[in-house]
Amino acid sequence: MAAGENPYERIMTGNMQENRKYPTHLPLIYLLVAGTRVLGVTEYDAWLRLWRPLVVVTQIGIGVLLFVACRRAGYPVLGVFAGLFWGLNRWTLYVASVGQVDFLPILCLLGSLLLFDTRRRASLLLFGLSLAWKHIAVLVTPLYLVWTWRNASDPTRSPP
């Protein structure tokens, strides 16, 4: 994208059966990488030096949001356990060490779920960011539809 090439169009230039240029990510990751290339980060090692601190911050943010969700439900001890379990489990530590792109969409999705009842627009914006980054949030789309339908059918509830 930084060179002006659309990653979704480049598969059309070759034989569709042998083409190895299929885009595997959604638009937001391509825009981020293109932005870092414009800033001069062209090597993978340099990109990882920028990306790993963001991964650690999002990992901590997910742990905090898990704690907040459990505390809201009346289980603060479970929240402490959930946050620590998230931050110290094998999968999380491995993904953080290799610099995968999974944590940011999960953080946006958790934030969206927590904000839905109080700040609907911010919640839906975070949901959209999560979907633009990775397709994980597609799995909870029916939940948002049911919540919206339930709130629309209840005349005593005013939208936030």
N, C-alpha and C positions, 0 to 999 in steps of 0.2 A: 504494500500500500504506500510505503514511503517513496517508492520509485514510480508510483502512478499505476500500478498493476492491481486489478481487482482479484483477490484470491479466489473468488467464486467463478470468475470467468476463465481463468487460466486452464481449467480442465478441458475446455472446449477446443483447445489447440491441437490435441493429440488423439490417438486411438483410444476410445473410451474403455476398451478391454485391457489395455496395457498401461494406461495412464497412471502414474504414481504421484500426481500433483493434486489429489483431492484435498480440499480444505477440511480440516478436522475440528476447527474451533468456530465459535460464534463471533459476531462483529466486534464486540468491545475489546477482546484480546488482540485482534489484529490492529485496531486503532491504537491501543496502548503500545504495542511493539513498534508500530510505525512512528509514533510520537517519540519513543526513545531513540529510534534511528535518526530522526531529525535532530535530536539533541546531541548526536555524535556517538551514541552507544551502538557500536556495530559488531562487537565480539560477544560471544555467548558468556564468557567469564565475567565481562564487565556488566552484562545485563543481570547475571546472577547476583553480583555484588549489590546491585540496586534492588533486586527483587526479594532476596532473603530477609532483609529487615522488614519489608512490608508483610511477608508471610508470617513472621514472628508476631508482629503487631496484630494482624488479623486473627492469628491463633489465640492470642491473649483476649482479644475482643470477643471471640466466640465463647471462651470460658466465662467471661464476665456476663455475657447475655444469657448463658445457661444458668448462671447463678441468679440473675435477676428474674428469669422466668420461674424458677423454682421458689424463690422468695415470695414472688407475687402469689403463687399458689399456696403459700403457707408452709413451705418446707425448706427453710434456709439451710439446714444441715445437708439435705439432699443436694441443694444448690452448690454448696462447697464441694461435696463429693463429685458432682457432675462437672464442675469447672476444672477440678484437679484431674479427674479421669480423662476429660477431653484433652487437656494440655499435656498429659504424661503418658497417653497410650501409645502403643507401638506404631499404629498407622499414622497418627498425627506427627509423631517425631520423625518418622521416615519421610513423610510428605514435606515436612518443613526442611529436612536436610537436603532433599533433591530439588526443591524449588518448584513443586507442582503449582498449578493455577486453581486448585479446588477451594482454598480457604476463603477467598474474597467473595465468591458467589454464595457460599454458605453463610458468611457473616451478613451479607445483604438480606438473605432469605430469613435468617433468624430475627434480624432487626425489623424486617417487614412484618413478620408474624407477631412480634411483641407490640408493634405500633398500630396494628390494624384497628383496634377499638377506640383508640384515643386520637390518633393523627392519621386519618385515612389516606390523604394525599401523599404524605411522606412514606407511608407504608407501601402504597402502590408504586411509588417511584423506586424504592429499594427493591421491590419485587421485579420491576422492569429491568433494573440494573443487573440483578441476579440472572434473569433470563437472557439478557444481552451478553453476559459473560459465559455462562454455561447452562446447559439445559436441565440442571438438577431441579429447579423450581417448577418445572412442568408437572412434576409428580404431585404438587400441592395446589395446583390450579383449581381443581374441583372444590377444595376447601374454601378458597377465596370466593368462588361463585356461590357456594351455599351460604357463606357468611353474608355476602352482599344481598342475596335473595331474602334471607331471614331478616336483615335489617330493613330492607325495602318494604317488606310485608308487615312490619311492626310499626304502627303509626305513633306509638309513644316514644320511640327512639328517634332522636334527631341525629343526623350524620355529623361526625366530627369535622 
